[in-house]
Amino acid sequence: MLSKADMKACLAGESTPTVPAYLFWFDGKFAEKNAAEVDHIRKRYTNDFLQCGPTLEKRAADPEMEPGESTDD
């Protein structure tokens, strides 16, 4: 993980030793299917910043649609 000073320098457009990265968002099904590999990657590499926000735990059933109709979440 980059230091706080390096993060501030990067945000200011200054040179840093590496580019800060948020590397590991994995689809839930992918993470379940490849749990050992995902765990190994998360242990070997770290993110340079954290993200917070709501998570969707349940998804509504897709609406029944007529041919040619579409929907946008």
N, C-alpha and C positions, 0 to 999 in steps of 0.2 A: 504494500500500500504506500502511496506517495505521502510525503510529509505535508502538513498543513501549508507550509511555506511554498512547496512545489505546486500544490493545487492553486494557491492564490496567484503564483507567478504564471501558471498556464492560463488561468482565467483572464489575466491581464495581458495575455498575448506574448509573454516572455518565453524564452527557451527553457525547457525542463528536460531532465534526463530521459523521461519516457512520456508518452501521451497517456493521460488518465483514461481509464477504461472501466466500463460496467460490462463485464464479460458474460455473465452467466444467467441468462433467463432461459429456462428450459420448459417446454411444454410439459404439463403434468403427466400425460400418458407416456411421453418419451422418457421422463425422469423415472417413472415407475418401471418401465421396461428395461432401462439401462442403469439401474440404481448404483451398482458398484462403480461403473465408469464415471457417472456424474459425481459421486462422492469423491473419487480419486481426483478429478479435475478441480473440484471445489477446495480440496485440501492443498493441492499443489499451487494453485493460483488464487489470488485475492482480487476483489474489486477495489477500485480506488475511491468509490463513493457509495453511499447507500441511497436507496429509493424507498419512499413510503407512499402508501395510498391504499385505496380499497381493493379488496380481492373478491373475485366472484367465486362463491362456493357452490352455487347451484345455477344451472342454466335452464331457462324455460324451454319447453318443447317447441320445436320449430312449428310455425303455423302451417295449417294445411292450405295449399295454394293451387290455383288453377294453372294449367299450362300457359306459359308466357307471363305470369305474374312474378314479381320479385319483392323482396323486402330489404330494408336496411336497418340494422340495429342502431 
